[in-house]
């Protein structure tokens, strides 16, 4: 009997230890779960705050664009909307927590690729010449043959017919790919669609360490006119066969001077040696209609970015696209 009693006492001790161990394990698991839930709740709360910060920055940028339009018709890099640092600092002053970065990019200062095709489905000669000169820039390292192939392929992608343009590409090419897809035969909606067009590689589109990507200079929005006050030097160089690098530098220097008159699209003709430069009136303007607004909110190690394309006409703003990252 004494042996049985001792055995029972031993079993009871083991069971007690097991129960206590189980309770401890469950408690630790519960605590870990609670901490995880609390952290998730805190992250959700901070995410919501950052989202509102980013949205506020976006709306602030819209307000700046609206005020700018009311003050003057001419747009240049001297305008408030073009100063990303000042924009971000002014927007950040609205919040006690977190920080914000706001940037506005002028899409009316870019080459508007859809305009290479006219209403009749044929090339717009002026726009084709602009795009061809741009792609022939030494910065991109393309041969003249490569450029002709790409421009023709872009035309075939945009026009409404299935006829192959010289060195272009239609369904007869795209449907034979390993992962086939149809030729769009319609204007591009997003610039990333260029990656679907024959000859446009990721390196050409996004750039490499050695070369810039073409995407930063192109847009799917606009009437074909480029704001000469804000255009990148590579685009200025492509405006005419008469342009050279020295003329581009003169233009950049002139428009950087806050005392310069940038209201007339032909202001470049006043510069030394540029009186006879011929740039089509179809290509240049000094006002901008399409802008890309990017607002990024930060808090601790979290961030949220909102970007969108905005159309501005006579002070009225219309958001054409919207993306949250």
Phi, psi and omega in degrees: 000317179299323179294319179295319180297317179297320179297319179297318178297322179295317179295319179298319179296317179296316179298320179298316179297319180296317180297315179298317179299319179296318179297317179298315180298315179295321179296316178297319179295319179296317179297317179297319179295318179297317179297320179296317179295319179296319179295318179297320178296318179295319178295319178297317179298313180294323178298319178296317179299314181296322178300317179291325177297313180297318179296321179296319177297321178298313180294325176299317179297321177298321179296319179297317179297321180293315179296318180301319180295325180288333184277324182199160181269341183271136177244133179213175180286000174273350182288156181302320184297337183276350182263091185298322181295312180295320178300314182294318180295318180294320180291323182295331181294349181277350187236140177278331183238147179078177176220172187214147174234127182236131179225143175235126180246137184272105178283344175284355176260009180251166175282127186262098196298327182296341185280357177290343178251127179278180182296335180274004180084000178260171179300140162272108189302320181295314181290323177298317179299318178300310182296320180296314178298320179298310182292336177281359178301137178303340182299332185261348175067028179265146174278158177304325178294317178300318182296314179300318180297316183292315182297317178295321178294323177295319179298315180295327179292326186270322185292166187268008182245175182251019180272132181285129178269111178041260183258024183278200183207135176235201182303329181301338175265308187294330181282351178262001179290162179302320173243088188291152174206158183280154170290134188293318183054044179197159180302151177290139175266323180230144185297335180295343177298338179303332180295343178275347185273137182305133176095344180262104182270168177297322179296319179291321184287309185269336183094170178229184177296331183267332187228147176285160175267150183285342187298328184287348182253357187242156178213155174263001183249146173127167181262007178102344179273138183251132177288106184293342179287336188240352186295146177294151179308323179295327178284319176302318181297331184271357185292336183202151174294340182282345186284146171225175185297325179296320178295321178299317179297321177298319180294317179298315180297318182295313184284345175284340179283119183294344180273353182286145177272112183250020185281328182268125180302341180261023181300336182298335182292344179279349184278152182304128176080003184247009181298329183259005179291131183253107173244126183301138176298339179289348188256341190235148175209173176236011176236156185237145182244325186246132181226149171254121181254129177234126179232125182236122178260144182229143172207119186055239181256018180251151180210151174216135184239138175238131177224152180196157175261130184240135175256129181237119177228118179051043177084347179275130183250136179228118179279116185271330178213158187210131181219134177245130180236000000 
